[in-house]
Amino acid sequence: MPEKFEVDRVDRIADILFGVATAKGVIGYGPLARRVDTRPDFLSQPLDQVSRRAAEQGEPLWSALVVARDSGQPNSGFYGRARRIRPEYADLGDDEISAKERDRCYDAAS
């Protein structure tokens, strides 16, 4: 029987976000959800897993690149997650956190 190759949703999201970082861009929740065959409101848990795994490996929080269409910023869950993972963000504002993490993503992908 031939070997079957499967990539789980978290790996796929991480790969997509690395590509987004390479282009120094951002991606909306809707387009990302379509690319991994789920609904935008089901991305919270996989994005949390992507961020935790990345932080454990010394990587940026790739989920900083996922933004809401209306605001161009990550949803509120990202900021709580970022403050839990990176204690140095405890006293920073949301805009500063997203800017710092996006820069980290862009630097890591270049």
C-alpha positions in Angstrom: 0.0 0.0 0.0 1.4 3.4 -0.9 2.4 5.7 1.9 -0.1 8.5 2.6 1.2 12.0 3.3 -1.0 14.2 5.5 -0.4 17.7 6.8 -2.5 18.7 9.7 -4.3 22.1 9.8 -1.8 23.6 12.2 1.1 22.8 10.0 -0.8 24.1 6.9 -1.6 27.4 8.7 2.0 27.8 9.8 3.2 27.2 6.2 0.7 29.7 4.8 1.7 32.4 7.4 5.4 31.9 6.7 4.6 32.6 3.0 2.6 35.7 4.0 5.6 36.8 6.0 7.9 36.2 3.1 5.8 38.7 1.1 5.7 41.1 4.1 2.0 41.0 4.0 -1.0 40.0 6.1 -4.0 37.7 5.5 -7.6 38.0 6.5 -9.4 35.4 8.7 -11.8 34.6 5.8 -9.1 33.9 3.2 -7.0 31.9 5.6 -10.0 29.8 6.7 -10.9 29.0 3.0 -7.3 27.9 2.4 -7.4 25.4 5.2 -11.1 24.4 4.6 -12.7 25.7 7.7 -14.7 28.6 8.9 -13.1 31.9 10.2 -14.7 31.4 13.6 -13.0 28.0 13.9 -9.4 29.4 13.6 -8.9 30.4 17.2 -7.6 27.1 18.5 -5.4 26.3 15.5 -3.9 29.9 15.6 -3.3 29.4 19.3 -1.4 26.1 18.6 0.6 27.8 15.8 1.6 30.6 18.2 2.5 28.3 21.1 4.5 26.0 18.9 6.4 28.9 17.3 7.2 30.5 20.6 8.6 27.2 21.9 10.9 27.0 18.9 12.0 30.6 19.3 10.0 31.8 16.3 7.7 34.8 16.1 3.9 34.5 16.7 2.9 33.9 13.1 -0.7 34.6 14.0 0.1 38.3 14.1 -0.3 38.2 10.4 -3.9 37.2 10.5 -6.2 40.3 10.5 -9.8 41.3 10.5 -11.0 42.8 7.3 -12.6 45.9 9.0 -9.7 46.8 11.3 -6.6 45.4 9.6 -5.6 44.1 13.0 -5.7 40.7 14.7 -8.8 39.9 16.7 -8.7 40.5 20.5 -7.7 36.8 21.2 -4.3 37.4 19.6 -3.4 40.1 22.1 -4.2 38.0 25.2 -2.3 35.1 23.7 0.7 37.3 22.9 0.8 38.7 26.4 0.6 35.2 27.9 3.4 33.9 25.7 5.6 37.0 25.8 5.6 38.5 29.3 7.5 41.6 28.0 4.3 42.6 26.2 2.3 42.9 29.5 2.3 46.7 29.5 2.3 47.3 25.8 -0.7 48.5 23.8 -2.3 46.3 21.2 -1.0 48.3 18.2 2.6 48.0 19.5 2.3 44.3 20.1 1.0 43.6 16.6 3.7 45.8 15.0 6.5 44.1 17.0 5.3 40.6 16.1 4.7 41.4 12.5 8.3 42.8 12.3 9.5 39.6 13.9 7.6 37.5 11.4 9.0 39.6 8.5 12.6 39.4 9.8 12.3 35.6 10.4 11.0 35.0 6.9 13.6 37.1 5.1 
